[in-house]
Amino acid sequence: MSLVWSCNEWDPLEEVIVGNPLNARYPTPDLSTQLAEFPDRSLADIPRGAFPQRIIEETDEDLNEFEQILEKAGVTVKRPDTWPHETTFSTINWESQGYYNYCPRDIMLVIGDQIIETPNVIRSRTQETFSYRTLLIDYMKSGARWYSAPKPMLLDSLFEGVDLEKPTPRNDEPAFDAANVLRFGQDLIYLVSATGNEMGGHWLQGILGDKYRIHFLKDVYFGSHIDSTLVALRPGLILCNPGRLNDDTLPSILKQWEVIYSPPMENTDRHDADYISKSIGSDWIDMNAFSINPNLVVVDRNQPSLIKLLEKHGLDVIPLKLRHSKLLGGGPHCVTLDIRRRGTLQRYFD
């Protein structure tokens, strides 16, 4: 039986990959990194080099504690290999160093028994899935279907001439991060943003076929991924970012569910100005929750009002210590990739 089976964001979790922060560094400052992470800055002003060792060590501690929390809940946890991200690699058009293995959610998409390596936008991520290769081979041997999307060329022309107020890669080739996709069984919401062009969503629809429906979310948020804008908590309940969406701009299918809006993020003053200037994530990264099952969700411990809101709606909450989610650009949902959830493929919307 395939070890890979996950159709949505909430079914009972049985196996998960948790990220690895060792050797993490900022993505190489080039046009792809500028568009995806720092559209408000010149190339010269983009942070570069390795993340401070203290940040890496504290993040490693936090992720190891997260692993223990998940194992205590009966979940099998796997981790990617440590990778030499400082090593330079190249194509005939550009060269780059690596990024990190902190966010497995960004680079692989699990749809049922399929695991798809996505055509990521940032050049520094081009070889990132190699650190998961041992795991991917094991999943394939168990019966999972393992694909890699067409490897994007990521030429300068994909990023040139783009409106940096509304940054989206040009539709020259499919380019998107897995975290641009939110799964609701046979319906998937695909965010068109700095880390996903419209052509990428059309490629995904073609691969998945008529059994699935891709719903495009456009012109609401351009800064990276979908999982700090929408969080699917359980069938019938969705958490929404009020800074990016409202009742008028919600995807139409979600209007069939109860929508709750997150309170403002709290404790945003815990970081100084220098830390914030070097951060990849926005303040809303702490809204990035991860469900262990339809009644249990992991939430950043710095968000007591959000925790109370979720508890009010019948959810049990595990507060998670993840000290550098803002600097590294990844909360509890980002740093995980659910490999197997107990459940069936369903359609939740008319």
ABEGO torsion letter per residue (X at the ends): XBABBBABAABBBABBBBBBABGBBBBBBBAAAAAAABAABBAAABBBEBBBAAAAAAAAAAAAAAAAAAAAAGBBBBBBBBBBAABBBBBAABBBBBBBAABAAAABBBBEABBBBBBBABAAAAAAAAAAAAAAAAAAAAGBBBBBBBBBAGBAAAABGBBAABBBBBBABBBBBAAABBBBEABBBBBBBAABBAAAAAAAAAAAEAABBBBBBBGABABEBAAAABBBABBGBBBBBAAABBAAABBAAAAABBBBBBBBBBGAAABBAAAAAABABBAAAAABBBBABAABBBBBAABAAAAAAAAAAGBBBBBBBBAAAAAAGBBAAAABBBABBBEBBBBABX
